[in-house]
């Protein structure tokens, strides 16, 4: 952290860089100014008190001069050391204001569904605990206590933590928290038992037989389920397909979870598409044909079909897992399977390798039993 006597001229002359930087005042210990990548400049105080590192915003450099900020910093540092009340903080440093600024900044980065889900976690899990707090005052202990309070809903807790972490990281970028002070980092998540369910060869045969038997009753739903199993696509990717997405034996997904991607189709998958009605621009149109069907429609149909097939614990998403399982059995590499599934990171695909290990163990047992017979 650089040190210089802060004057109005010196503060005005500070230029933004790719990362936020702090300049400490050479005149008052514990006082400084932060310059963010956007060019915003904010005065701050920092000190150690009763074993805690404290960092607070004094004010915006566009709204006060260096002398005024230094005088305010003197009062704030004295209040901190005497455990007295701090002067009023700027409204834009309140947690909910920073959270809203974070979500606005991420509108172009997050997909609409991601934005909707993250806002849900913000509203239900995060704001009830942190609303009204100064974002700089939220400590690791605060976050640990909050996270522990959500132990009854571990999935919501684990998914809320990254949202809170993004807000804290944005607070640092905006100059409202000390650099590298994200209190969410390093907190262990709740361990959840893996939910991956892979259909066995016998279960796949049973499912195909059940689909053939019901073709006249749920034609569109059966086509969707077949495509899920034959492509490894996500439900949302299949149900939002347009016929214009089908070209040269492949599906060109415009907006999948991990961005645009190409899904190459087998002859079996192409045969499913050849048997479908093309009167709507959507492959799976809703009632009026102007919009695709909703996901709940297929879920309801699947619950009936899986019950008939005796697969009561199998979710639609498990068809995607089963597709990966068959690819593993066929000797495909993790990289190839990742491409087939549209994974953006190899780590995601590696989740399936434990299934490959279990298959290898079963194969070894079978071979060993065969060799020792008689």
Residue frames relative to the residue before (quaternion, step in Angstrom):
aa qw qx qy qz dx dy dz
X 1.0000 0.0000 0.0000 0.0000 0.00 0.00 0.00
X 0.3747 -0.7415 0.5135 0.2144 3.61 -0.65 1.11
X 0.2174 -0.7649 0.5940 0.1222 3.55 -1.25 0.54
X 0.1860 0.7532 -0.6147 0.1424 3.58 -1.02 0.90
X 0.5138 -0.6045 0.4908 0.3601 3.57 -1.13 0.55
X 0.3130 -0.7920 0.4994 0.1594 3.55 -0.52 1.22
X 0.0263 0.7590 -0.6479 0.0585 3.52 -0.80 1.15
X 0.6747 -0.4804 0.3474 0.4397 3.58 -1.22 0.29
X 0.6653 0.5086 -0.3079 0.4515 3.58 0.91 -0.90
X 0.6725 0.4951 -0.3038 0.4586 3.57 0.94 -0.87
X 0.6425 0.5120 -0.3262 0.4676 3.60 0.98 -0.78
X 0.6503 0.5143 -0.3196 0.4588 3.61 0.95 -0.85
X 0.6853 0.5105 -0.2830 0.4355 3.58 1.04 -0.77
X 0.5278 0.6444 -0.4155 0.3654 3.61 1.19 -0.31
X 0.2015 -0.7952 0.5665 0.0781 3.57 -0.82 1.05
X 0.5078 -0.6516 0.4620 0.3228 3.60 -1.05 0.70
X 0.1845 -0.7490 0.6250 0.1197 3.54 -1.27 0.52
X 0.7315 -0.4147 0.2884 0.4579 3.57 -1.26 -0.04
X 0.7682 0.2164 -0.1254 0.5894 3.58 1.11 -0.64
X 0.5922 -0.5608 0.4333 0.3836 3.56 -1.20 0.51
X 0.0511 -0.7970 0.6008 0.0339 3.59 -1.09 0.64
X 0.2899 -0.7565 0.5696 0.1390 3.53 -1.16 0.73
X 0.1171 -0.7570 0.6392 0.0680 3.56 -1.09 0.81
X 0.2731 -0.7765 0.5484 0.1473 3.57 -0.63 1.12
X 0.4861 -0.6572 0.4989 0.2879 3.52 -1.15 0.70
X 0.3770 -0.7405 0.5133 0.2145 3.57 -0.89 0.94
X 0.6467 0.5386 -0.3034 0.4468 3.56 1.29 -0.23
X 0.7929 0.1551 -0.0614 0.5861 3.60 1.01 -0.87
X 0.3621 -0.7398 0.5286 0.2052 3.55 -0.57 1.16
X 0.7790 0.3027 -0.2373 0.4953 3.60 -0.87 0.97
X 0.6598 0.4556 -0.2995 0.5171 3.61 1.28 0.08
X 0.1571 0.7960 -0.5729 0.1163 3.59 -1.01 0.77
X 0.3342 -0.7019 0.5818 0.2391 3.54 -1.35 -0.15
X 0.2250 -0.7555 0.6015 0.1297 3.56 -1.05 0.80
X 0.1654 -0.7498 0.6347 0.0870 3.55 -1.05 0.89
X 0.2256 -0.7964 0.5500 0.1113 3.60 -0.58 1.15
X 0.6741 -0.5001 0.3462 0.4190 3.62 -1.21 0.32
X 0.6450 0.5233 -0.3247 0.4524 3.60 1.15 -0.53
X 0.5744 -0.5954 0.3746 0.4186 3.58 1.26 -0.27
X 0.4834 0.6570 -0.4424 0.3728 3.59 1.27 -0.10
X 0.1403 -0.7845 0.6018 0.0523 3.58 -1.07 0.81
X 0.0169 0.8116 -0.5807 0.0627 3.55 -0.74 1.09
X 0.3896 -0.7001 0.5528 0.2290 3.53 -0.96 0.95
X 0.0276 -0.8041 0.5938 -0.0042 3.58 -1.09 0.70
X 0.2393 -0.7099 0.6278 0.2111 3.52 -1.39 0.17
X 0.0070 -0.7829 0.6219 0.0115 3.57 -1.18 0.55
X 0.1578 0.7794 -0.5935 0.1242 3.55 -1.06 0.77
X 0.4307 -0.6344 0.5625 0.3092 3.53 -1.37 0.10
X 0.0856 0.7904 -0.6026 0.0688 3.57 -0.91 0.90
X 0.8430 -0.0870 0.0014 0.5308 3.54 -0.69 1.20
X 0.7471 -0.4303 0.2098 0.4612 3.55 0.90 1.00
X 0.6591 0.4786 -0.3152 0.4869 3.58 1.26 0.00
X 0.3540 -0.6966 0.5789 0.2333 3.53 -1.11 0.73
X 0.1068 -0.8158 0.5683 0.0115 3.59 -0.64 1.14
X 0.0112 -0.7816 0.6218 -0.0471 3.55 -0.96 0.95
X 0.0461 0.8172 -0.5686 0.0825 3.61 -0.65 1.10
X 0.4540 -0.6491 0.5386 0.2871 3.54 -1.20 0.62
X 0.3047 -0.7322 0.5825 0.1783 3.57 -0.99 0.88
X 0.7016 -0.4039 0.2803 0.5158 3.56 0.90 -0.91
X 0.6279 -0.5425 0.4181 0.3697 3.53 -1.37 0.22
X 0.4786 -0.6951 0.4613 0.2739 3.59 -0.86 0.97
X 0.6054 0.5456 -0.3595 0.4546 3.59 1.23 -0.32
X 0.7360 0.4254 -0.2149 0.4809 3.58 1.22 -0.47
X 0.7843 0.1540 -0.1173 0.5894 3.61 1.23 -0.13
X 0.4416 -0.6843 0.5028 0.2895 3.56 -1.12 0.59
X 0.7142 -0.4750 0.3033 0.4152 3.55 -1.29 0.29
X 0.6457 0.5269 -0.3283 0.4446 3.60 1.00 -0.77
X 0.6527 0.5021 -0.3063 0.4775 3.58 0.96 -0.88
X 0.6579 0.5124 -0.3087 0.4575 3.58 0.96 -0.89
X 0.6472 0.5201 -0.3224 0.4547 3.59 0.99 -0.82
X 0.6467 0.5110 -0.3169 0.4693 3.59 0.98 -0.83
X 0.6504 0.4998 -0.3110 0.4801 3.56 1.00 -0.81
X 0.6310 0.5411 -0.3262 0.4502 3.58 1.05 -0.79
X 0.6065 0.5510 -0.3500 0.4539 3.60 1.03 -0.78
X 0.6765 0.4894 -0.2895 0.4680 3.58 0.92 -0.94
X 0.6625 0.5100 -0.3087 0.4535 3.58 0.96 -0.84
X 0.6626 0.5006 -0.3118 0.4616 3.59 0.91 -0.87
X 0.6380 0.5168 -0.3244 0.4698 3.58 1.03 -0.77
X 0.6560 0.5125 -0.3105 0.4589 3.59 0.96 -0.87
X 0.6321 0.5316 -0.3300 0.4572 3.58 1.01 -0.81
X 0.7102 0.4682 -0.2667 0.4532 3.60 0.83 -0.97
X 0.7213 0.3975 -0.2371 0.5153 3.58 1.18 -0.53
X 0.4201 -0.7158 0.4482 0.3321 3.58 1.34 0.09
X 0.3925 0.7195 -0.4807 0.3119 3.57 1.07 0.68
X 0.6546 -0.4996 0.3742 0.4265 3.59 -1.28 0.13
X 0.3988 -0.7148 0.5262 0.2302 3.56 -0.99 0.89
X 0.5847 -0.5420 0.4466 0.4060 3.60 -1.15 0.45
X 0.6672 -0.5059 0.3591 0.4123 3.57 -1.19 0.51
X 0.3273 -0.7471 0.5525 0.1714 3.56 -1.00 0.92
X 0.6148 -0.5460 0.4038 0.4011 3.61 -1.17 0.47
X 0.5593 -0.6401 0.4132 0.3268 3.59 -0.99 0.83
X 0.6683 0.5256 -0.3213 0.4171 3.60 1.02 -0.69
X 0.6372 0.5058 -0.3438 0.4689 3.61 1.26 0.00
X 0.4390 0.6576 -0.4754 0.3857 3.59 1.28 0.14
X 0.6471 -0.5817 0.3215 0.3735 3.58 -0.95 0.89
X 0.7123 0.4693 -0.2945 0.4309 3.60 0.70 -1.01
X 0.6109 0.5377 -0.3523 0.4621 3.59 1.16 -0.58
X 0.6540 0.4926 -0.3069 0.4852 3.57 1.00 -0.81
X 0.6223 0.5413 -0.3375 0.4537 3.59 1.03 -0.79
X 0.6689 0.4930 -0.3024 0.4669 3.59 0.91 -0.90
X 0.6354 0.5170 -0.3259 0.4720 3.59 1.01 -0.78
X 0.6260 0.5394 -0.3259 0.4593 3.57 1.07 -0.77
X 0.6832 0.4807 -0.2921 0.4656 3.57 0.87 -0.93
X 0.6212 0.5278 -0.3490 0.4623 3.60 1.02 -0.70
X 0.6680 0.5053 -0.3035 0.4543 3.58 0.95 -0.87
X 0.7264 0.4383 -0.2405 0.4717 3.58 1.08 -0.69
X 0.3631 0.7490 -0.4892 0.2606 3.61 1.21 0.11
X 0.7217 0.4210 -0.2486 0.4899 3.58 1.02 -0.75
X 0.6717 0.5053 -0.2879 0.4589 3.58 1.23 -0.36
X 0.7388 0.3688 -0.2131 0.5223 3.59 1.03 -0.78
X 0.4755 -0.6358 0.5226 0.3107 3.54 -1.10 0.69
X 0.6772 -0.5171 0.3236 0.4114 3.62 -1.13 0.57
X 0.6662 0.4969 -0.3127 0.4600 3.58 0.93 -0.85
X 0.6312 0.5222 -0.3268 0.4713 3.60 1.03 -0.80
X 0.6351 0.5295 -0.3201 0.4623 3.57 0.99 -0.86
X 0.6605 0.5144 -0.3035 0.4550 3.58 0.93 -0.93
X 0.6736 0.4931 -0.2922 0.4666 3.59 0.89 -0.95
X 0.6806 0.4940 -0.2956 0.4532 3.59 0.88 -0.92
X 0.6194 0.5209 -0.3431 0.4767 3.59 1.07 -0.67
X 0.6120 0.5510 -0.3441 0.4510 3.57 1.08 -0.67
X 0.6698 0.4758 -0.2968 0.4868 3.59 0.94 -0.86
X 0.6158 0.5401 -0.3457 0.4579 3.59 1.04 -0.73
X 0.7122 0.4746 -0.2610 0.4466 3.56 0.82 -1.02
X 0.7772 0.3933 -0.1952 0.4507 3.58 0.82 -1.00
X 0.8047 0.3102 -0.1491 0.4838 3.59 0.89 -0.89
X 0.7717 0.4175 -0.2034 0.4346 3.59 0.91 -0.89
X 0.7042 0.4897 -0.2893 0.4249 3.60 0.70 -1.04
X 0.6155 0.5579 -0.3832 0.4038 3.65 0.90 -0.70
X 0.7165 0.4263 -0.2545 0.4899 3.61 1.12 -0.57
X 0.8291 0.2997 -0.1170 0.4572 3.61 0.83 -0.92
X 0.4519 0.6873 -0.4665 0.3251 3.64 1.19 -0.15
X 0.7838 0.3131 -0.2506 0.4741 3.56 -1.01 0.87
X 0.6016 0.5563 -0.3574 0.4483 3.58 1.27 -0.27
X 0.4730 -0.5991 0.5470 0.3437 3.55 -1.22 0.48
X 0.5020 -0.6942 0.4167 0.3041 3.57 -0.71 1.07
X 0.6412 0.5342 -0.3279 0.4426 3.60 1.08 -0.62
X 0.6612 0.5321 -0.3025 0.4338 3.60 1.19 -0.47
X 0.5580 0.6182 -0.3958 0.3870 3.59 1.21 -0.30
X 0.1777 -0.8249 0.5351 0.0408 3.55 -0.58 1.23
X 0.6787 -0.4565 0.3770 0.4345 3.53 -1.33 0.12
X 0.6183 0.5414 -0.3393 0.4577 3.58 1.05 -0.75
X 0.6239 0.5351 -0.3333 0.4620 3.60 1.02 -0.81
X 0.6892 0.4808 -0.2793 0.4646 3.56 0.89 -0.98
X 0.6377 0.5265 -0.3256 0.4584 3.59 0.99 -0.81
X 0.6552 0.5040 -0.3049 0.4731 3.59 0.97 -0.86
X 0.6414 0.5179 -0.3149 0.4703 3.58 0.99 -0.87
X 0.6724 0.5057 -0.3018 0.4484 3.58 0.87 -0.96
X 0.6468 0.5178 -0.3125 0.4647 3.57 1.02 -0.80
X 0.6340 0.5457 -0.3334 0.4348 3.59 1.09 -0.68
X 0.6870 0.4674 -0.2721 0.4854 3.59 1.26 -0.37
X 0.3224 0.7926 -0.4805 0.1923 3.59 1.24 0.22
X 0.6107 0.5628 -0.3612 0.4240 3.61 1.12 -0.53
X 0.7526 0.2329 -0.1546 0.5962 3.59 1.24 -0.41
X 0.1067 -0.8668 0.4831 0.0628 3.60 0.54 1.16
X 0.6173 0.5414 -0.3606 0.4425 3.60 1.03 -0.68
X 0.6687 0.4853 -0.2944 0.4802 3.57 0.91 -0.95
X 0.6301 0.5373 -0.3346 0.4498 3.58 1.02 -0.77
X 0.6914 0.4876 -0.2822 0.4522 3.56 0.83 -1.00
X 0.7121 0.4427 -0.2651 0.4760 3.59 1.02 -0.71
X 0.6127 0.5363 -0.3505 0.4628 3.58 1.22 -0.37
X 0.5923 0.6173 -0.3649 0.3673 3.58 1.04 -0.75
X 0.6747 0.4738 -0.3292 0.4603 3.67 0.81 -0.80
X 0.6071 0.5465 -0.3568 0.4534 3.60 1.09 -0.65
X 0.6593 0.4896 -0.3005 0.4851 3.58 0.93 -0.90
X 0.6413 0.5375 -0.3235 0.4418 3.58 0.99 -0.81
X 0.6305 0.5241 -0.3297 0.4681 3.60 1.01 -0.78
X 0.6413 0.5194 -0.3221 0.4639 3.59 0.99 -0.84
X 0.6725 0.4915 -0.2982 0.4661 3.59 0.92 -0.87
X 0.6357 0.5167 -0.3275 0.4708 3.57 1.03 -0.74
X 0.6452 0.5064 -0.3121 0.4794 3.57 1.05 -0.76
X 0.6055 0.5510 -0.3515 0.4541 3.59 1.08 -0.70
X 0.6289 0.5115 -0.3290 0.4844 3.58 1.06 -0.72
X 0.6630 0.5163 -0.3066 0.4471 3.57 0.89 -0.94
X 0.6936 0.4691 -0.2649 0.4782 3.58 1.07 -0.78
X 0.5255 -0.6560 0.3994 0.3661 3.57 1.27 -0.16
X 0.5128 0.6652 -0.4038 0.3627 3.59 1.25 0.31
X 0.7465 0.2179 -0.1694 0.6055 3.59 1.29 -0.17
X 0.6024 -0.5477 0.4323 0.3876 3.53 -1.26 0.43
X 0.5714 -0.6038 0.4375 0.3427 3.56 -1.04 0.79
X 0.8304 0.1889 -0.1593 0.4993 3.58 -0.92 0.95
X 0.5440 0.6534 -0.3789 0.3655 3.59 1.23 0.35
X 0.2784 0.7906 -0.5103 0.1923 3.61 1.23 0.23
X 0.2914 -0.8087 0.4832 0.1659 3.64 -0.38 1.17
X 0.5868 0.5962 -0.3679 0.4062 3.60 1.26 -0.12
X 0.5622 0.6469 -0.3826 0.3451 3.57 1.16 -0.55
X 0.8338 0.2518 -0.1854 0.4551 3.54 -1.02 0.88
X 0.5259 0.6124 -0.4350 0.3990 3.61 1.21 -0.02
X 0.4060 -0.7445 0.4782 0.2285 3.57 -0.64 1.11
X 0.3988 -0.7167 0.5269 0.2229 3.53 -0.96 0.93
X 0.5956 -0.5348 0.4466 0.3998 3.54 -1.32 0.20
X 0.3657 -0.7191 0.5441 0.2305 3.54 -0.94 0.85
X 0.0845 -0.7900 0.6069 0.0231 3.52 -0.82 1.04
X 0.5192 -0.6305 0.4750 0.3275 3.52 -1.00 0.80
X 0.5387 -0.6419 0.4375 0.3262 3.56 -0.90 0.93
X 0.2915 -0.7897 0.5210 0.1415 3.55 -0.90 0.93
X 0.3861 0.7410 -0.4869 0.2545 3.59 1.24 -0.02
X 0.0410 -0.7755 0.6300 -0.0108 3.57 -0.88 1.00
X 0.1191 -0.8011 0.5856 0.0328 3.56 -0.71 1.09
X 0.3860 -0.7071 0.5384 0.2474 3.56 -0.87 0.89
X 0.4171 -0.6790 0.5426 0.2655 3.55 -1.02 0.81
X 0.6827 -0.4599 0.3504 0.4468 3.58 -1.26 0.19
X 0.6552 0.5123 -0.3150 0.4572 3.57 0.97 -0.85
X 0.6558 0.5072 -0.3130 0.4634 3.61 0.99 -0.80
X 0.6251 0.5226 -0.3431 0.4673 3.58 1.04 -0.70
X 0.6459 0.5075 -0.3241 0.4693 3.61 0.96 -0.81
X 0.6415 0.5208 -0.3186 0.4646 3.57 1.01 -0.82
X 0.6525 0.5153 -0.3133 0.4589 3.58 0.96 -0.86
X 0.6511 0.5054 -0.3272 0.4620 3.61 0.90 -0.86
X 0.6470 0.5175 -0.3224 0.4579 3.58 0.96 -0.84
X 0.6487 0.5138 -0.3110 0.4674 3.58 1.00 -0.83
X 0.6475 0.5145 -0.3197 0.4624 3.60 0.98 -0.80
X 0.6441 0.5139 -0.3259 0.4635 3.59 0.98 -0.81
X 0.6716 0.5199 -0.3000 0.4344 3.57 0.97 -0.86
X 0.7557 0.3821 -0.1988 0.4934 3.62 1.13 -0.58
X 0.3013 0.8104 -0.4719 0.1726 3.59 1.24 0.16
X 0.7010 0.4791 -0.2843 0.4452 3.58 0.95 -0.77
X 0.6781 0.5141 -0.2867 0.4401 3.60 1.21 -0.37
X 0.8196 0.0913 0.0093 0.5655 3.60 0.84 -0.96
X 0.0661 -0.8740 0.4801 0.0347 3.55 0.83 1.07
X 0.7162 0.4586 -0.2678 0.4529 3.58 0.75 -1.04
X 0.6567 0.5088 -0.3110 0.4617 3.58 0.95 -0.87
X 0.6483 0.5185 -0.3193 0.4571 3.57 0.98 -0.81
X 0.6248 0.5271 -0.3352 0.4685 3.59 1.04 -0.76
X 0.6533 0.5134 -0.3141 0.4593 3.59 0.96 -0.85
X 0.6671 0.5001 -0.3042 0.4608 3.59 0.92 -0.90
X 0.6349 0.5213 -0.3305 0.4647 3.58 0.99 -0.78
X 0.6680 0.4952 -0.3059 0.4637 3.58 0.94 -0.84
X 0.6020 0.5537 -0.3585 0.4500 3.59 1.05 -0.70
X 0.7126 0.4509 -0.2571 0.4720 3.56 0.90 -0.93
X 0.7201 0.4642 -0.2484 0.4520 3.60 1.03 -0.78
X 0.7550 0.3585 -0.2059 0.5089 3.59 1.21 -0.33
X 0.3590 -0.7303 0.5048 0.2879 3.60 1.11 -0.57
X 0.4037 0.7279 -0.4678 0.2973 3.59 1.25 0.27
X 0.5408 -0.5743 0.4992 0.3586 3.52 -1.31 0.29
X 0.6535 -0.5270 0.3686 0.3991 3.57 -1.19 0.54
X 0.6765 0.5010 -0.3040 0.4461 3.59 0.85 -0.94
X 0.6312 0.5408 -0.3360 0.4431 3.59 1.08 -0.69
X 0.6822 0.4770 -0.2879 0.4734 3.58 0.99 -0.81
X 0.7251 0.4715 -0.2667 0.4251 3.58 0.76 -1.01
X 0.7141 0.4192 -0.2665 0.4933 3.63 1.15 -0.36
X 0.3758 0.7420 -0.4786 0.2814 3.60 1.23 0.31
X 0.2048 -0.7171 0.6515 0.1395 3.53 -1.21 0.70
X 0.5962 -0.5639 0.4187 0.3889 3.56 -1.17 0.46
X 0.6097 0.5597 -0.3507 0.4383 3.57 1.14 -0.53
X 0.5811 0.5786 -0.3712 0.4356 3.60 1.28 -0.24
X 0.6406 0.5108 -0.3115 0.4814 3.58 1.30 -0.33
X 0.2216 0.7654 -0.5729 0.1918 3.57 -0.53 1.20
X 0.8729 0.0195 -0.0222 0.4870 3.53 -1.05 0.89
X 0.7214 -0.4784 0.2524 0.4324 3.56 0.89 0.94
X 0.7067 0.3886 -0.2633 0.5293 3.57 1.20 0.45
X 0.3700 -0.6752 0.5849 0.2553 3.53 -1.32 0.38
X 0.1754 -0.7768 0.5987 0.0862 3.56 -0.82 1.01
X 0.1728 -0.8194 0.5429 0.0635 3.55 -0.05 1.34
X 0.3573 -0.7735 0.4896 0.1851 3.55 -0.67 1.13
X 0.8327 0.0637 0.0439 0.5483 3.55 0.91 -0.91
X 0.0804 0.8052 -0.5802 0.0923 3.58 0.53 1.15
X 0.7401 -0.4111 0.2821 0.4513 3.57 -1.29 0.12
X 0.7739 0.3034 -0.1591 0.5327 3.58 1.06 -0.76
X 0.7077 -0.4298 0.2585 0.4976 3.58 1.21 0.44
X 0.7363 -0.3958 0.2844 0.4695 3.61 -1.27 0.02
X 0.1287 0.7885 -0.5957 0.0827 3.57 -1.02 0.77
X 0.4059 -0.6961 0.5440 0.2339 3.55 -1.32 0.39
X 0.1409 -0.7681 0.6209 0.0689 3.57 -0.97 0.93
X 0.2379 -0.7794 0.5657 0.1263 3.59 -0.46 1.19
X 0.2930 -0.8055 0.5023 0.1137 3.55 -0.82 1.05
X 0.4115 -0.6744 0.5595 0.2508 3.54 -1.12 0.78
X 0.6668 -0.4796 0.3646 0.4387 3.57 -1.27 0.18
X 0.6256 0.5420 -0.3422 0.4447 3.58 1.05 -0.73
X 0.6619 0.4931 -0.3067 0.4740 3.60 0.97 -0.81
X 0.6416 0.5141 -0.3235 0.4684 3.60 1.00 -0.80
X 0.6210 0.5427 -0.3417 0.4507 3.58 1.08 -0.70
X 0.6089 0.5374 -0.3498 0.4670 3.60 1.06 -0.70
X 0.6844 0.4846 -0.2840 0.4649 3.59 0.88 -0.94
X 0.6252 0.5553 -0.3413 0.4292 3.60 1.03 -0.75
X 0.7141 0.4590 -0.2584 0.4610 3.57 1.11 -0.61
X 0.5930 0.6036 -0.3525 0.3998 3.60 1.26 0.05
X 0.5509 -0.6035 0.4758 0.3252 3.55 -1.24 0.61
X 0.1724 -0.8124 0.5524 0.0720 3.59 -0.94 0.90
X 0.3282 0.7798 -0.4822 0.2273 3.59 1.13 0.50
X 0.7076 0.3643 -0.2441 0.5540 3.61 1.23 -0.36
X 0.5523 -0.5940 0.4458 0.3787 3.63 -1.10 0.45
X 0.6629 0.4724 -0.2936 0.5011 3.59 1.25 -0.41
X 0.4845 -0.6506 0.4938 0.3133 3.59 -1.02 0.72
X 0.7811 0.1539 -0.0684 0.6013 3.55 1.09 -0.79
X 0.0366 -0.8605 0.5081 -0.0007 3.58 0.41 1.24
X 0.5032 -0.6126 0.5158 0.3247 3.52 -1.28 0.49
X 0.7976 -0.3387 0.1994 0.4575 3.56 -1.27 -0.13
X 0.7524 0.3758 -0.2240 0.4924 3.59 0.91 -0.85
X 0.4930 -0.6998 0.4039 0.3227 3.58 1.27 -0.05
X 0.6162 0.5866 -0.3385 0.4020 3.59 1.26 -0.15
X 0.7657 0.2013 -0.1257 0.5979 3.56 1.28 -0.32
X 0.5532 -0.5999 0.4386 0.3766 3.61 -1.16 0.39
X 0.6133 -0.5351 0.4222 0.3992 3.55 -1.26 0.35
X 0.4803 -0.6432 0.5026 0.3209 3.57 -1.23 0.36
X 0.6523 -0.5600 0.3553 0.3670 3.55 -1.18 0.56
X 0.6173 0.5709 -0.3540 0.4096 3.59 1.05 -0.70
X 0.5634 0.5975 -0.3832 0.4227 3.59 1.15 -0.60
X 0.7047 0.4450 -0.2706 0.4818 3.58 0.85 -0.93
X 0.6061 0.5616 -0.3582 0.4346 3.60 1.05 -0.68
X 0.6432 0.5159 -0.3176 0.4682 3.58 0.97 -0.87
X 0.6663 0.4953 -0.3022 0.4684 3.58 0.90 -0.92
X 0.6504 0.5273 -0.3176 0.4451 3.57 0.99 -0.85
X 0.6237 0.5438 -0.3517 0.4377 3.60 0.95 -0.75
X 0.6462 0.5008 -0.3184 0.4798 3.60 1.04 -0.72
X 0.6897 0.4918 -0.2811 0.4510 3.56 0.89 -0.98
X 0.6815 0.4816 -0.3126 0.4537 3.60 0.85 -0.87
X 0.6051 0.5418 -0.3586 0.4601 3.60 1.11 -0.62
X 0.6615 0.5046 -0.3007 0.4662 3.57 0.97 -0.87
X 0.7129 0.4372 -0.2463 0.4899 3.58 1.12 -0.70
X 0.4662 -0.6923 0.4367 0.3357 3.60 1.26 -0.08
X 0.5261 0.6149 -0.4071 0.4236 3.57 1.15 0.69
X 0.0325 0.8891 -0.4561 0.0209 3.55 0.97 0.93
X 0.7316 0.4118 -0.2492 0.4828 3.61 1.11 -0.52
X 0.5529 0.6309 -0.3828 0.3869 3.60 1.26 0.05
X 0.2444 -0.7618 0.5854 0.1311 3.57 -0.85 1.03
X 0.6556 -0.4839 0.3851 0.4332 3.56 -1.26 0.27
X 0.6580 0.5246 -0.3221 0.4338 3.60 0.95 -0.83
X 0.5833 0.5850 -0.3753 0.4202 3.59 1.20 -0.43
X 0.5359 0.5920 -0.4156 0.4355 3.60 1.22 -0.29
X 0.6148 0.5323 -0.3296 0.4796 3.57 1.13 -0.66
X 0.6359 0.5100 -0.3191 0.4834 3.57 1.02 -0.82
X 0.6614 0.5169 -0.3079 0.4479 3.57 0.97 -0.85
X 0.5897 0.5559 -0.3542 0.4668 3.57 1.11 -0.68
X 0.6629 0.4916 -0.2957 0.4811 3.58 0.95 -0.90
X 0.6248 0.5547 -0.3302 0.4392 3.57 1.05 -0.80
X 0.6599 0.4972 -0.3036 0.4746 3.57 0.94 -0.90
X 0.6324 0.5281 -0.3279 0.4623 3.58 1.04 -0.79
X 0.6353 0.5226 -0.3236 0.4675 3.58 1.03 -0.79
X 0.6527 0.5126 -0.3108 0.4632 3.56 0.95 -0.88
X 0.6794 0.4916 -0.2794 0.4676 3.55 1.13 -0.68
X 0.5711 -0.6422 0.3592 0.3639 3.56 1.27 0.08
X 0.3868 0.7243 -0.4925 0.2883 3.60 1.21 0.28
X 0.5050 -0.6612 0.4700 0.2948 3.57 -1.11 0.71
X 0.6503 -0.5009 0.3950 0.4126 3.55 -1.29 0.34
X 0.6331 0.5326 -0.3349 0.4511 3.59 1.00 -0.79
X 0.6701 0.4967 -0.3032 0.4609 3.59 0.91 -0.92
X 0.6576 0.5015 -0.3141 0.4662 3.58 0.96 -0.85
X 0.6153 0.5454 -0.3402 0.4564 3.57 1.04 -0.74
X 0.6482 0.5011 -0.3122 0.4809 3.57 1.02 -0.80
X 0.6478 0.5273 -0.3179 0.4486 3.59 0.96 -0.85
X 0.7454 0.4088 -0.2143 0.4810 3.57 0.97 -0.88
X 0.4461 -0.7084 0.4484 0.3132 3.59 1.23 -0.23
X 0.3034 0.7497 -0.5294 0.2562 3.58 1.06 0.72
X 0.3672 -0.7361 0.5266 0.2143 3.56 -0.98 0.85
X 0.7747 0.2239 -0.1282 0.5773 3.60 1.22 -0.41
X 0.5375 -0.6435 0.4414 0.3198 3.57 -0.99 0.86
X 0.5701 0.6148 -0.3795 0.3911 3.59 1.12 -0.66
X 0.6185 0.5505 -0.3466 0.4407 3.58 1.07 -0.71
X 0.6781 0.4900 -0.2884 0.4657 3.57 0.93 -0.91
X 0.6125 0.5915 -0.3482 0.3920 3.58 1.06 -0.74
X 0.4924 0.6510 -0.4361 0.3790 3.60 1.23 -0.27
X 0.6877 0.5066 -0.2821 0.4370 3.56 1.10 -0.69
X 0.5354 0.6646 -0.4103 0.3214 3.59 1.17 -0.35
X 0.5736 0.5737 -0.3998 0.4266 3.62 1.11 -0.49
X 0.6098 0.5322 -0.3496 0.4719 3.58 1.16 -0.58
X 0.6189 0.5309 -0.3389 0.4692 3.57 1.06 -0.74
X 0.6328 0.5310 -0.3279 0.4583 3.60 1.01 -0.79
X 0.6680 0.4923 -0.3086 0.4650 3.59 0.93 -0.87
X 0.6274 0.5237 -0.3381 0.4667 3.59 1.07 -0.72
X 0.6447 0.5173 -0.3205 0.4627 3.58 1.01 -0.83
X 0.6379 0.5263 -0.3222 0.4608 3.59 1.03 -0.81
X 0.6464 0.5097 -0.3140 0.4731 3.58 0.99 -0.84
X 0.6498 0.5186 -0.3158 0.4573 3.56 0.98 -0.88
X 0.6423 0.5253 -0.3219 0.4560 3.59 0.99 -0.85
X 0.6485 0.5167 -0.3130 0.4631 3.57 1.00 -0.85
X 0.6513 0.5220 -0.3085 0.4562 3.57 0.98 -0.87
X 0.6698 0.4908 -0.2957 0.4723 3.56 0.92 -0.96
X 0.6512 0.5265 -0.3181 0.4445 3.58 0.94 -0.88
X 0.6513 0.5124 -0.3116 0.4649 3.56 0.99 -0.87
X 0.6584 0.5180 -0.3101 0.4495 3.57 0.97 -0.87
X 0.6977 0.4920 -0.2753 0.4419 3.58 0.95 -0.86
X 0.7329 0.4174 -0.2375 0.4819 3.60 1.13 -0.54
X 0.4139 0.7058 -0.4828 0.3121 3.59 1.24 0.14
X 0.8062 0.3020 -0.2139 0.4616 3.50 -1.19 0.60
